[in-house]
Amino acid sequence: RETRHMLEAFHGAPDPRALDAAWSHLDNEDRFIRWAARIAIEHQPVAQWTDRALQDSNPNTQVEALLGLCRMTGICPQHRTDQSPPLDESMRSKIIRALLSVNTEKLKDPQQLTFLRTLQITLVRFGRQDASVVDQLNRKLDPLFPADTFEENWLLCETLAWLESSTVAAKAIALIENAPTQEEQLQYARSVRLLRTGWNIDLSTRYFNWFLKADSYRGGASFDIFLKFIR
C-alpha cells in the first residue's frame, strides 16, 4: 500500500522524480502497483520516456511502458475530432517494431496478457497496418496460439482473426469443440464471426453445428439475442 501511494503521488502532474521512481515497478508482482506505476509515467512528458519505452531491455517492463506510450500517442478513430493532432505514423511503426521484437518466452503470465492487449490497442488507435506488417504480426502470434490459458487464447483468437490469419479458423473451431464452459465457447465463436480466411466446408459446417448445440445454453436476458448476433 505504501508503494502504491508513493506512485499515486505522481499522478496528475509532471514531476522530474517520477520516471526513476516508477519504472522498475512496471515489473511488480502486484498488478495494482504496476497500474499505478504506468499511470505515473503517463503523466510525464512523453518525449522524456519514449526512447526508454522503445528500447527497454526487460520485456516485462517494456510491454507495460509500450502500453502507456500507445495510450498517450494514439487516438481511437471514434474519438478523433477536427482538433485532434494528426497521427504520428513514425510512432505507430516504432511501437509495432518494438512489440515484434519482444521475446515473449521471457514474459511472465500477466505480461503476456499486457503484450497482447498493447498490440490490440495499438492496432485500434493507429489503424490497420500494411500487408507486410500484418504478415509479420501473424508470424509472431500464430505459434503462440493456442496458449495454456483461456485469457491468452481469448486475446490471441480475436487478434489473429482481426489480422485475417489463415490458421485461426481451424484452431478456433478445435477450441470451441473442446472448451469446458459455454463462456469460453462463446468467446471463440464471437472472435471468428467476421473472419473471412482459412475456412473450408468442414470447418464452416462444424462452426454452424455448434450453434445448434448452443441453443440449449442459458444466460441472461440478452443471451439469445447475443447468440443470434454472432450467428
Disulfide bonds with the S-S distance in Angstrom:
none
